[in-house]
């Protein structure tokens, strides 16, 4: 059996949303939810902006809870609300990201 390298020239890679670069109130996503998949640190959520660009938001406990009821193909807007201080448990003293997930209710599924 022989293998050849897959040609990826011209193919667009996923763009990852970097939370450290965001400010409270930033709209992270205004696009179509494509899929979720298991990444190195938990669930990742892939979206498209209607063009061919795809971007990924790495999940967190809050985002995972918010995205649980969202179906692939749904038009979604995700806003970074603010960081929240964790008060108990092994992550006490650290901050976590909080999100507002809104789904287009006009019934448009792409």
BALOBA-1460 file (C-alpha; in Angstrom, 3 decimals):
// residues 110
<rec num="1" residu="x" x="0.000" y="0.000" z="0.000"/>
<rec num="2" residu="x" x="1.328" y="3.468" z="-0.871"/>
<rec num="3" residu="x" x="0.398" y="6.779" z="0.737"/>
<rec num="4" residu="x" x="0.738" y="10.286" z="-0.602"/>
<rec num="5" residu="x" x="0.524" y="13.576" z="1.290"/>
<rec num="6" residu="x" x="-2.879" y="15.225" z="1.007"/>
<rec num="7" residu="x" x="-2.678" y="18.487" z="-0.908"/>
<rec num="8" residu="x" x="-3.984" y="21.283" z="1.301"/>
<rec num="9" residu="x" x="-2.766" y="24.288" z="-0.667"/>
<rec num="10" residu="x" x="-5.550" y="26.817" z="-0.869"/>
<rec num="11" residu="x" x="-7.642" y="25.027" z="1.751"/>
<rec num="12" residu="x" x="-8.766" y="27.276" z="4.566"/>
<rec num="13" residu="x" x="-7.898" y="26.192" z="8.077"/>
<rec num="14" residu="x" x="-10.117" y="26.636" z="11.076"/>
<rec num="15" residu="x" x="-9.558" y="29.944" z="12.832"/>
<rec num="16" residu="x" x="-9.640" y="29.624" z="16.612"/>
<rec num="17" residu="x" x="-11.239" y="32.402" z="18.658"/>
<rec num="18" residu="x" x="-8.696" y="33.376" z="21.321"/>
<rec num="19" residu="x" x="-10.583" y="34.284" z="24.497"/>
<rec num="20" residu="x" x="-7.628" y="36.147" z="25.990"/>
<rec num="21" residu="x" x="-7.944" y="38.656" z="23.143"/>
<rec num="22" residu="x" x="-11.656" y="39.320" z="23.787"/>
<rec num="23" residu="x" x="-13.316" y="41.954" z="25.933"/>
<rec num="24" residu="x" x="-16.630" y="41.742" z="27.768"/>
<rec num="25" residu="x" x="-19.474" y="42.387" z="25.345"/>
<rec num="26" residu="x" x="-17.571" y="41.088" z="22.293"/>
<rec num="27" residu="x" x="-19.624" y="39.113" z="19.774"/>
<rec num="28" residu="x" x="-17.520" y="36.018" z="19.154"/>
<rec num="29" residu="x" x="-19.811" y="34.280" z="16.694"/>
<rec num="30" residu="x" x="-22.521" y="35.445" z="14.336"/>
<rec num="31" residu="x" x="-22.884" y="32.510" z="12.013"/>
<rec num="32" residu="x" x="-24.075" y="28.971" z="11.492"/>
<rec num="33" residu="x" x="-23.280" y="26.214" z="13.955"/>
<rec num="34" residu="x" x="-21.571" y="23.379" z="12.064"/>
<rec num="35" residu="x" x="-20.607" y="20.814" z="14.695"/>
<rec num="36" residu="x" x="-19.013" y="20.095" z="18.038"/>
<rec num="37" residu="x" x="-16.102" y="17.744" z="18.444"/>
<rec num="38" residu="x" x="-13.800" y="16.525" z="21.188"/>
<rec num="39" residu="x" x="-10.615" y="18.557" z="21.349"/>
<rec num="40" residu="x" x="-7.563" y="18.364" z="23.547"/>
<rec num="41" residu="x" x="-9.247" y="20.310" z="26.391"/>
<rec num="42" residu="x" x="-12.903" y="19.273" z="25.954"/>
<rec num="43" residu="x" x="-15.551" y="20.150" z="23.405"/>
<rec num="44" residu="x" x="-14.840" y="22.539" z="20.553"/>
<rec num="45" residu="x" x="-17.595" y="24.264" z="18.583"/>
<rec num="46" residu="x" x="-17.199" y="24.927" z="14.864"/>
<rec num="47" residu="x" x="-19.103" y="27.682" z="13.038"/>
<rec num="48" residu="x" x="-19.168" y="29.195" z="9.574"/>
<rec num="49" residu="x" x="-19.876" y="32.791" z="8.658"/>
<rec num="50" residu="x" x="-21.761" y="31.986" z="5.459"/>
<rec num="51" residu="x" x="-18.616" y="32.246" z="3.376"/>
<rec num="52" residu="x" x="-16.118" y="29.419" z="3.359"/>
<rec num="53" residu="x" x="-14.416" y="30.606" z="6.539"/>
<rec num="54" residu="x" x="-14.762" y="28.323" z="9.530"/>
<rec num="55" residu="x" x="-13.920" y="29.281" z="13.064"/>
<rec num="56" residu="x" x="-13.813" y="27.421" z="16.355"/>
<rec num="57" residu="x" x="-14.631" y="28.386" z="19.922"/>
<rec num="58" residu="x" x="-13.097" y="26.124" z="22.551"/>
<rec num="59" residu="x" x="-15.737" y="25.020" z="25.032"/>
<rec num="60" residu="x" x="-16.000" y="25.777" z="28.717"/>
<rec num="61" residu="x" x="-18.474" y="24.582" z="31.326"/>
<rec num="62" residu="x" x="-20.727" y="27.592" z="30.713"/>
<rec num="63" residu="x" x="-20.520" y="27.398" z="26.913"/>
<rec num="64" residu="x" x="-21.106" y="23.639" z="26.951"/>
<rec num="65" residu="x" x="-24.276" y="24.179" z="28.990"/>
<rec num="66" residu="x" x="-25.472" y="26.966" z="26.684"/>
<rec num="67" residu="x" x="-24.744" y="24.995" z="23.491"/>
<rec num="68" residu="x" x="-26.352" y="21.740" z="24.703"/>
<rec num="69" residu="x" x="-29.719" y="22.519" z="23.087"/>
<rec num="70" residu="x" x="-28.386" y="24.112" z="19.874"/>
<rec num="71" residu="x" x="-28.732" y="21.983" z="16.757"/>
<rec num="72" residu="x" x="-26.150" y="21.958" z="13.934"/>
<rec num="73" residu="x" x="-27.361" y="24.183" z="11.096"/>
<rec num="74" residu="x" x="-28.800" y="26.776" z="13.492"/>
<rec num="75" residu="x" x="-27.926" y="30.451" z="13.079"/>
<rec num="76" residu="x" x="-26.199" y="31.439" z="16.332"/>
<rec num="77" residu="x" x="-24.777" y="34.533" z="17.978"/>
<rec num="78" residu="x" x="-22.400" y="34.057" z="20.908"/>
<rec num="79" residu="x" x="-21.415" y="37.021" z="23.053"/>
<rec num="80" residu="x" x="-18.657" y="36.950" z="25.632"/>
<rec num="81" residu="x" x="-20.381" y="38.393" z="28.692"/>
<rec num="82" residu="x" x="-17.670" y="38.684" z="31.346"/>
<rec num="83" residu="x" x="-15.198" y="36.634" z="33.341"/>
<rec num="84" residu="x" x="-16.469" y="35.087" z="36.563"/>
<rec num="85" residu="x" x="-14.364" y="34.239" z="39.596"/>
<rec num="86" residu="x" x="-14.555" y="30.590" z="40.656"/>
<rec num="87" residu="x" x="-15.077" y="30.492" z="44.417"/>
<rec num="88" residu="x" x="-14.837" y="26.792" z="45.287"/>
<rec num="89" residu="x" x="-13.258" y="23.555" z="44.142"/>
<rec num="90" residu="x" x="-9.900" y="22.856" z="42.548"/>
<rec num="91" residu="x" x="-10.158" y="25.956" z="40.320"/>
<rec num="92" residu="x" x="-10.984" y="28.356" z="43.169"/>
<rec num="93" residu="x" x="-9.425" y="31.766" z="42.610"/>
<rec num="94" residu="x" x="-9.285" y="31.347" z="38.818"/>
<rec num="95" residu="x" x="-11.659" y="33.000" z="36.380"/>
<rec num="96" residu="x" x="-13.957" y="31.323" z="33.881"/>
<rec num="97" residu="x" x="-15.593" y="32.724" z="30.775"/>
<rec num="98" residu="x" x="-19.333" y="33.443" z="30.672"/>
<rec num="99" residu="x" x="-21.299" y="33.476" z="27.404"/>
<rec num="100" residu="x" x="-24.682" y="34.506" z="26.079"/>
<rec num="101" residu="x" x="-25.810" y="32.114" z="23.330"/>
<rec num="102" residu="x" x="-28.693" y="33.274" z="21.144"/>
<rec num="103" residu="x" x="-30.341" y="31.219" z="18.398"/>
<rec num="104" residu="x" x="-32.196" y="32.744" z="15.433"/>
<rec num="105" residu="x" x="-35.852" y="31.846" z="16.047"/>
<rec num="106" residu="x" x="-37.042" y="32.856" z="12.570"/>
<rec num="107" residu="x" x="-36.870" y="29.179" z="11.690"/>
<rec num="108" residu="x" x="-34.068" y="29.565" z="9.196"/>
<rec num="109" residu="x" x="-31.999" y="26.399" z="9.296"/>
<rec num="110" residu="x" x="-29.182" y="26.235" z="6.807"/>
